[in-house]
Amino acid sequence: MSTLFEDSFKTTSVDSARYDRVSRITAQSLNHDDIHLSLDVNTELFPMSKGDVVTVALASQLTDKETTHSGWREPKVGEKSLADDYDYVMYGTVYKFEEGSGEKVAVYVSFGGLLLCLEGGYRHLSSLKQENVYLLMRA
C-alpha cells in the first residue's frame, strides 16, 4: 500500500452555499504550520463542521497487489484494503502544480469535479506527482 501523504487537519471553514450536497472545506494541518488544504466534500456522505479534526491521506493504490491505475474495484473476499481504515474515499487525478514563494508548492487534484488544493512546503509534498491518486479521510 503506497501512502504518498498523510496528515491530521482541523477544519477552519465549511462553505455549503453553492451546492446542496457538496461543501468546500478549508483546513489547517495540526502537525505542520505551513500545510493548508481546500477540499470539496460530499457532506451527505461525510458530514463536516467547522472545528472537526480529520485525517487526510493520499495514496497511489489501496492494496499491495495493484500494479496499474484501473480505478476503484470491489475487493476480493479477505483482501485487505487501505480504504478499510477510512470513512470517505475518492479517486482522482493530480492535474496541476504551482510553485509559490520560497519552498512553497500547491498541488491540485480533481476527483470527478470535486477539487482538492493542498498547499505546503515542498519537502512535505515532494512524493506527489502527476498521477491518479486515492484520497482517504476519517474523523
Secondary structure, DSSP 4 states (H G I P E B T S, - for coil): -EEEEEEEEEEEEEE-SS-SSEEEEEEEESS-TT-EEEEEEETTTS---TT-EEEEEEEEESSTT--S-----PPPTT---GGGG-SEEEEEEEEEEEE-STTEEEEEEEETTEEEEEEEEHHHHTT--SSEEEEEEE-
